[in-house]
Structure formats: structure tokens, C-alpha cells
């Protein structure tokens, strides 16, 4: 994944970057919330790990702006905070964070929370792909709905304007179907009995 770190403390920033890169992810680094916001706009990201307290723009504001951006791909947000009270956690989640890690963070805890976020991002991507495929399929399908008046004798169909059309013309107009003409066995036997039986007229005359 491509992960953006927003952390104003130099030591914490470098420790985060080193560990996350060691876990196989691409890392972008911002030293405050405003820089992180600019990098978010300019880059395709799957996750943001942000400190709560930062100059220029704090982590809560960054979370809100990311959610308001409404990008097509979901971005998972982990909030780093020294605030561990239930009230603070609720405030962070309401701002748009998906998860939180208390500072100073535990390396193993951060790892499993990133892995959990990775699973969510993967599921979101799969869901978005399925929705797109479904929308594309629906865009190419036109459905015939309701009662269709059809002549009991000639089998022509009456359209909404009261005109009678051949069945194939009506279906082509109201769907994406393309017809290829052929003969059913009954019609082939009726119209071309000698071909249906596998013999031409010449073959028939030669046997007499």
C-alpha cells in the first residue's frame, strides 16, 4: 500500500517511516497537517496515519478534509494520539478516523492495525470494482417490461404509438439484441424437403 504519515515530531516520524517501509509499504512523509493535505490531494493513497496534535492543521481537521474530498478510492485513516479517553476516541472517530493508536505507540500493535486497515481497503477496492462492472453491464442492457400486444395471427407487435411491427424489429428497437437468421427443423423440412433429407433434386433423379 501507499501510506502517508503526518507527524510533526522528527523522531516519531522517522521511526514510523522505517517500520512501515520494513513491512513492505510505500511511505510518503509530511511534517504537519497542511503538508499532509497537499500530499493527499496530489497522490493516490490507500492509508493515512496522522498525529492528532500538529501545527498548521491538526489531525482531526485533516480527517474531516479527507472525508469531505470524497475521492473514488477509500482511504483508511489511523489517528495517532496521546489522548486515550473514551471521549477523545469518539471525537476522533466522528472526525473520520477508522482506527487509533495511542502514543507512544507499540510496534506490534501498529502492525496489526495497519494489517486490519489493509484488509478493509482491499475489500473496498473489490466492492468498487464489482459495482463498476455491474453498472457497465446494466448500461448495456435494455429490458422489455409490461404487457406486449402481439397479433395472434401474424405475430406482429403493437408499439406504444399504436403501430404494428415485425417481432424482430420491435425487439431490436427495445433491446441490444442482434438477430442472425436461420431455419428451425420444421420450417426447413416444409420449405426444402430435399435438402432437409440430405438429398438434392439431381440426386433424387439419379436414383430413379
Secondary structure, 3 states (H helix, E strand, C coil): CEEEEECCCHHHHHHHHHHHHHCCCEEEEECCHHHHHHHHHHCCCCEEEEECCCCCCCHHHHHHHHHHHCCCCCCEEEEEECCCCHHHHHHHHHCCCCEEEECCCCHHHHHHHHHHHHHHHHHHHHHHHHHHHHHHHHHCCCCCCCCCCECCCCCCEECCCCCEECHHHHHHHHCCCCCCCCCCHHHHHHHCHHHHCCCCHHHHHHCC
